[in-house]
Amino acid sequence: MQVQDQAEIAHLLAELRVEHRDLDVAIEHLASTLSRDELQLTRLKKRKLLLKDHIARLESKLIPDLDA
């Protein structure tokens, strides 16, 4: 993997982590309201899980392959 690729992945990871935190705040806020929209809450949670998976895949790309 080239250095430029690693920098691009690191930048994308930072953006995804910010979006993940923003979703966490939005979910917390929506869950605390009395007239919450369960469908919207479910969609936000699903999006958050997808982001978490995408972040994990990108993080694994940054780990160098070691020959045993």
C-alpha positions in Angstrom: 0.0 0.0 0.0 1.4 3.4 -0.9 1.7 6.3 1.5 -0.8 8.3 -0.5 -3.4 5.5 -0.1 -2.8 5.3 3.6 -3.3 9.1 3.9 -6.5 8.9 1.9 -7.8 6.0 4.1 -6.8 7.9 7.3 -8.7 11.0 6.1 -11.7 8.9 5.2 -11.6 7.2 8.6 -11.6 10.6 10.3 -14.7 11.7 8.3 -16.5 8.4 9.0 -15.7 8.6 12.8 -17.1 12.2 12.9 -20.3 11.0 11.1 -20.5 8.0 13.5 -20.3 10.4 16.6 -22.9 12.7 15.0 -25.3 9.8 14.5 -24.7 8.7 18.1 -25.7 12.2 19.3 -28.8 12.2 17.0 -29.9 8.8 18.2 -29.5 9.8 21.8 -31.5 12.9 21.2 -34.2 11.2 19.3 -34.5 8.4 21.9 -34.9 10.8 24.7 -37.9 12.7 23.1 -41.4 11.7 24.1 -42.8 11.6 20.6 -40.0 9.7 19.0 -40.1 8.2 15.6 -39.2 4.6 16.0 -38.7 4.1 12.2 -36.3 7.0 12.0 -34.5 5.7 15.2 -34.1 2.3 13.6 -32.8 3.8 10.4 -30.2 5.9 12.3 -29.1 2.9 14.3 -28.7 0.8 11.1 -26.7 3.6 9.4 -24.5 3.8 12.5 -23.8 0.0 12.4 -23.0 0.2 8.7 -20.5 3.0 9.4 -18.9 1.0 12.2 -18.4 -1.9 9.8 -17.0 0.4 7.1 -14.6 1.9 9.7 -13.4 -1.5 10.8 -12.7 -2.6 7.2 -10.7 0.6 6.5 -8.8 0.2 9.8 -7.9 -3.4 8.7 -6.4 -2.0 5.5 -4.0 0.1 7.4 -2.6 -2.9 9.3 0.5 -4.1 7.4 0.5 -7.6 6.1 3.1 -9.7 8.0 4.7 -12.7 6.3 4.9 -15.6 8.8 
